[in-house]
Structures are given as structure tokens and as C-alpha cells.
Amino acid sequence: MTLNVEVLQTSFQLIEDREQDFKVAFYTNLLGDYPEVKPLFAHTQMDQQGDHLFGSLKFVVENLRNSELLEQTLKGLGTRHVEYGVLPQHYPLVGNSLLKTLAGLAGDGWTPEVKQAWVDAYTVITTVMLEGADYPPEVLKLAEKEE
């Protein structure tokens, strides 16, 4: 899949200086829409978690043309998320919350083209992170049944 790098970078500029708004909106969306993920954050410093999330998103956007570094980093992130208790079925929930947050903050800048660029990007991010996660087959089968 080819990503629309220009659209992703330009649209990220709409929210880049609104980091605090992004962090609050994202976790409000995620935990409000999907309360079942709240236990994953029971022992989490949410300010730091928000910093990590926004930093990771910024890293992805800044490195869209450096596929080797991006792939290596995302696989490592996928591995770490297994340790945090994240399951494959959580990825779509995060994606939905990400898109909802970006749309809310981008306002009129959230066009169908921008939305598609972010859907495509999140699909790639998820795929690479799951490759790094290396879940046992029984976890993957359980996730497929829940879809």
C-alpha cells in the first residue's frame, strides 16, 4: 500500500501545535467509547502516556519516507504493547479513536482525502506493529473470532 505522505504531513500540521488538546481528546474518545480498555491504563501515568502517544504519532509522520527506521520502530512498539496487555482486537479501537480525534481537531481540514490517508496509514501501522507483537496463534484466533 502506498501512503499519501504529503497529505499525512500537511494534515498533521493542523494539529501539531495542539498536542495537549490531542492527548485529552484521544483518551476521552478511547476510554469513553471503549470502556473495556480502561483496565489497560489502571497503572498508567496518563500525562506520560499521552506524551508517548503524541511523540509516536509525530515520529511516524516525520519518518514516512524512512520505511526501514519506521518499520523497525513500529515492530518494537508492537512487541512492547504485548507486555502492556494490548491484544490484537484493541488495535481497531485505537484506530477509531485516533480518526475521531484527528477529525475533531482538524475541523474543515478533515476532508475525505485526508481521512483516507489516515485510514491507510493506520492500517500499515497496525500491520507492522502486529508483526512485531508476535502473538501466539491462539491469541490471534481469538481476535479473529471477535471481529
C-alpha positions as CSV (number, residue, x, y, z in Angstrom):
1,M,0.0,0.0,0.0
2,T,1.3,3.4,-0.9
3,L,0.8,6.1,1.6
4,N,-0.1,9.7,0.7
5,V,2.8,11.2,2.6
6,E,2.1,14.8,1.6
7,V,-1.5,14.6,2.8
8,L,-0.5,13.0,6.1
9,Q,2.2,15.5,6.8
10,T,0.1,18.5,5.8
11,S,-2.9,17.3,7.8
12,F,-0.7,16.6,10.8
13,Q,0.4,20.3,10.7
14,L,-3.2,21.2,11.5
15,I,-2.9,19.6,14.9
16,E,0.8,19.6,15.7
17,D,0.7,22.7,17.9
18,R,-2.4,21.3,19.7
19,E,-0.7,18.4,21.5
20,Q,-2.5,18.9,24.8
21,D,-5.9,19.1,23.0
22,F,-5.0,16.0,21.1
23,K,-4.0,14.0,24.2
24,V,-7.1,14.9,26.1
25,A,-9.5,14.3,23.2
26,F,-7.9,11.0,22.2
27,Y,-8.1,9.4,25.7
28,T,-11.5,10.9,26.2
29,N,-12.6,9.3,23.0
30,L,-10.9,6.0,23.6
31,L,-12.0,5.5,27.2
32,G,-15.4,6.9,26.7
33,D,-16.2,4.9,23.6
34,Y,-14.5,1.7,24.7
35,P,-14.6,1.5,28.5
36,E,-13.4,-2.1,28.2
37,V,-9.9,-0.9,27.7
38,K,-9.8,1.1,30.9
39,P,-8.0,-1.7,32.8
40,L,-5.1,-1.4,30.4
41,F,-4.5,2.0,31.8
42,A,-5.0,1.2,35.5
43,H,-1.4,1.8,36.5
44,T,-0.5,4.3,33.8
45,Q,0.5,7.9,34.3
46,M,-1.8,9.4,31.7
47,D,0.2,12.5,31.1
48,Q,3.3,10.5,30.2
49,Q,1.2,8.1,28.2
50,G,-0.2,11.0,26.2
51,D,3.3,12.3,25.6
52,H,4.4,8.9,24.3
53,L,1.4,8.6,22.0
54,F,1.8,12.1,20.5
55,G,5.5,11.6,20.2
56,S,5.0,8.3,18.4
57,L,2.5,9.8,16.1
58,K,4.9,12.7,15.3
59,F,7.7,10.2,14.8
60,V,5.6,8.3,12.3
61,V,4.7,11.4,10.3
62,E,8.3,12.7,10.3
63,N,9.6,9.3,9.1
64,L,7.1,8.3,6.5
65,R,9.9,8.3,3.9
66,N,12.3,6.3,6.1
67,S,10.5,3.0,5.8
68,E,13.3,0.9,7.4
69,L,13.5,3.0,10.5
70,L,9.8,3.3,10.7
71,E,9.3,-0.5,10.4
72,Q,11.9,-1.3,13.0
73,T,10.5,1.2,15.4
74,L,6.8,0.1,14.9
75,K,7.7,-3.6,15.3
76,G,9.4,-2.7,18.6
77,L,6.4,-0.8,19.7
78,G,4.2,-3.8,18.9
79,T,6.4,-6.0,21.0
80,R,6.2,-3.6,24.0
81,H,2.4,-3.4,23.6
82,V,2.1,-7.2,24.2
83,E,3.9,-6.6,27.5
84,Y,1.2,-4.0,28.4
85,G,-1.6,-6.4,27.8
86,V,-2.7,-5.0,24.5
87,L,-4.4,-7.6,22.3
88,P,-5.0,-7.6,18.5
89,Q,-8.7,-6.7,19.0
90,H,-7.6,-3.4,20.7
91,Y,-6.0,-2.0,17.6
92,P,-9.2,-1.1,15.7
93,L,-10.5,0.6,18.9
94,V,-7.4,2.8,19.0
95,G,-7.7,3.4,15.3
96,N,-11.3,4.6,15.6
97,S,-10.4,6.9,18.4
98,L,-7.4,8.3,16.5
99,L,-9.5,9.1,13.5
100,K,-12.2,10.6,15.6
101,T,-9.7,12.8,17.4
102,L,-7.9,13.9,14.3
103,A,-11.2,14.7,12.6
104,G,-12.3,16.8,15.6
105,L,-9.1,18.8,15.8
106,A,-8.6,19.2,12.0
107,G,-12.1,20.7,11.6
108,D,-12.7,21.7,8.0
109,G,-9.3,20.3,7.1
110,W,-10.6,16.8,7.6
111,T,-11.6,16.0,4.0
112,P,-12.4,12.6,2.6
113,E,-8.8,12.5,1.1
114,V,-7.3,13.3,4.5
115,K,-9.4,10.6,6.2
116,Q,-8.4,8.0,3.6
117,A,-4.8,8.9,4.0
118,W,-5.0,8.3,7.8
119,V,-7.0,5.1,7.4
120,D,-4.3,3.8,5.1
121,A,-1.6,4.9,7.4
122,Y,-3.2,3.3,10.5
123,T,-3.7,0.1,8.5
124,V,0.1,0.0,7.8
125,I,1.0,0.9,11.4
126,T,-1.3,-1.8,12.8
127,T,0.1,-4.4,10.4
128,V,3.7,-3.7,11.2
129,M,3.1,-3.4,15.0
130,L,1.3,-6.8,14.9
131,E,4.2,-8.3,13.1
132,G,6.4,-7.2,15.9
133,A,3.9,-8.3,18.5
134,D,4.3,-12.0,17.6
135,Y,1.2,-13.1,19.4
136,P,0.7,-16.9,19.9
137,P,-1.6,-18.4,17.4
138,E,-4.4,-19.0,20.0
139,V,-4.5,-15.2,20.7
140,L,-4.8,-14.4,17.0
141,K,-7.6,-16.9,16.6
142,L,-9.5,-15.4,19.5
143,A,-9.1,-12.0,18.0
144,E,-10.4,-13.2,14.6
145,K,-13.5,-14.6,16.3
146,E,-14.2,-11.3,18.0
147,E,-14.2,-9.3,14.7
